Amino acid sequence: MAPVCVLVGAMGAGKSTVGQALADALGVGFRDTDLDVEATAGKPIPEIFFDDGEEHFRALEHAAVIAALESFDGVLALGGGAILAEKTRAALAGHTVVFLSVGLSEAVKRVGFGAGRPLLAVNPRATLRHLLEQRLPLYTEVASLTVPTDDRTPEDVVDEIRTHLGR
């Protein structure tokens, strides 16, 4: 069992919105590993960061990704930083991974000032710029397909992914 596809990308790229729409269009389930992490921890991600630290969060995140890759056959969305762990990137090998790319201006519009996003607690725009620059090579490393999302509707992005999937 394996996901139909795995969506990766920065916060604000549209992984949740596009993921749900894609799953609906394909008639499969949608799963977000951030929600899996929250369910496991019994608290929201910001509380995990503040109470237990980023390292603990990343360990929960990796475990959630591995579990989903092994047991889920729908559309899977990973948290924006999931690809930071080399072992997570290695686990994505052989899967259809779609990188939803987003530019800084568009990401800022979508994310706003980062409410509920612990990595954006201080200077959201500069932090988001840094995260985009730092993670871009990792997203492209794992991607089978890169789909730009700036100035596009979720439906347009879904159509492009469906075409790539042959569905």
C-alpha positions in Angstrom: 0.0 0.0 0.0 1.2 3.5 -0.9 -0.3 6.9 -1.3 -1.5 8.0 -4.7 0.7 10.9 -4.2 2.5 12.8 -1.5 2.3 16.6 -1.4 5.2 18.6 -0.1 5.9 22.4 0.0 6.2 25.4 2.3 3.5 26.6 4.5 1.0 28.5 2.4 1.7 26.4 -0.7 -1.8 24.9 -0.6 -1.0 21.4 0.6 -4.2 21.0 2.6 -6.5 22.8 0.2 -5.1 21.2 -2.9 -4.8 17.9 -1.2 -8.4 17.7 -0.1 -9.6 18.8 -3.6 -7.3 16.3 -5.3 -8.5 13.5 -3.1 -12.1 14.4 -3.8 -11.4 14.5 -7.5 -9.7 11.1 -7.4 -12.3 9.5 -5.1 -9.7 8.7 -2.4 -9.0 9.7 1.1 -7.0 12.7 2.2 -4.5 12.6 5.1 -2.4 15.4 6.6 0.5 14.3 8.8 0.3 17.5 10.8 -3.1 16.3 12.0 -1.6 12.8 12.7 1.1 14.5 14.9 -1.5 16.5 16.8 -3.6 13.4 17.4 -0.6 11.4 18.7 0.6 14.2 21.0 -2.9 15.1 22.1 -2.3 18.8 21.5 -1.8 21.4 18.7 1.5 21.7 17.0 2.3 25.1 18.5 1.9 23.6 22.0 4.2 20.7 21.0 6.8 23.2 19.9 6.6 25.3 23.0 6.1 22.5 25.5 8.4 19.8 24.1 10.6 21.6 21.6 11.1 21.3 17.8 13.3 18.2 18.1 10.4 16.3 19.8 8.0 17.6 17.2 10.2 16.5 14.3 10.5 13.0 15.8 6.7 12.7 16.0 6.5 14.1 12.4 8.9 11.5 11.0 7.0 8.7 12.7 3.7 10.0 11.3 5.2 10.2 7.8 6.5 6.7 7.9 3.2 5.3 9.2 1.2 7.1 6.5 3.6 6.0 3.7 3.2 2.4 4.8 -0.6 2.3 5.5 -2.4 5.0 3.5 -3.4 4.8 -0.2 -4.9 8.3 -0.8 -3.5 11.8 -1.1 -1.0 12.5 1.7 0.1 16.0 2.7 3.3 16.4 4.7 4.1 19.3 7.0 6.3 22.0 5.5 9.4 20.9 7.4 9.0 17.2 7.1 11.6 17.0 4.4 14.3 18.4 6.7 15.0 14.9 8.0 17.3 12.9 5.7 15.6 9.7 6.8 12.2 11.2 5.8 13.5 12.2 2.4 14.9 8.7 1.9 11.5 7.2 2.8 9.9 9.2 0.0 12.1 7.6 -2.6 9.9 5.5 -5.0 6.7 7.5 -4.1 5.0 10.0 -6.4 5.9 13.3 -4.7 4.4 16.6 -5.8 6.2 19.7 -4.7 3.7 22.6 -4.6 5.9 25.6 -5.0 4.9 29.1 -3.8 6.7 32.4 -3.9 7.4 34.5 -0.9 4.7 37.2 -1.7 2.0 34.6 -2.2 3.0 32.6 0.8 2.8 35.7 3.0 -0.6 36.5 1.6 -1.9 33.0 2.4 -0.2 32.5 5.8 -0.6 36.1 7.0 1.4 36.8 10.1 1.8 33.2 11.1 -0.9 32.8 13.8 -0.6 29.2 15.0 2.6 28.7 13.2 5.4 28.5 15.8 8.3 29.0 13.3 6.8 32.3 12.3 6.4 33.7 15.8 9.1 36.3 15.3 9.4 38.4 12.1 7.1 36.2 9.9 8.1 37.6 6.5 11.9 37.3 7.0 11.5 33.9 8.6 9.3 32.6 5.8 11.9 33.9 3.2 14.6 32.0 5.1 12.6 28.8 5.3 11.7 29.0 1.6 15.4 29.4 0.6 16.6 26.7 3.0 14.0 24.1 2.0 13.8 24.7 -1.8 16.6 22.3 -2.6 15.1 19.6 -0.3 11.7 19.9 -1.9 13.1 19.6 -5.4 15.3 16.7 -4.3 12.3 14.6 -3.4 9.9 15.8 -6.0 8.7 13.8 -9.0 6.7 16.8 -10.1 6.9 20.5 -9.3 3.6 22.5 -9.6 3.7 26.3 -9.1 0.7 27.5 -7.1 1.1 31.3 -7.3 -1.9 33.1 -8.8 -3.6 29.7 -9.6 -6.9 28.3 -8.3 -6.8 25.0 -6.4 -8.8 23.5 -9.2 -6.2 24.4 -11.8 -3.4 22.9 -9.6 -5.5 19.7 -9.1 -6.0 19.4 -12.9 -2.3 19.6 -13.5 -1.5 17.0 -10.9 -4.3 14.7 -12.2 -2.8 15.0 -15.7 0.6 14.0 -14.4 -0.9 11.1 -12.5 -2.8 10.0 -15.6 -6.1 10.2 -13.7 
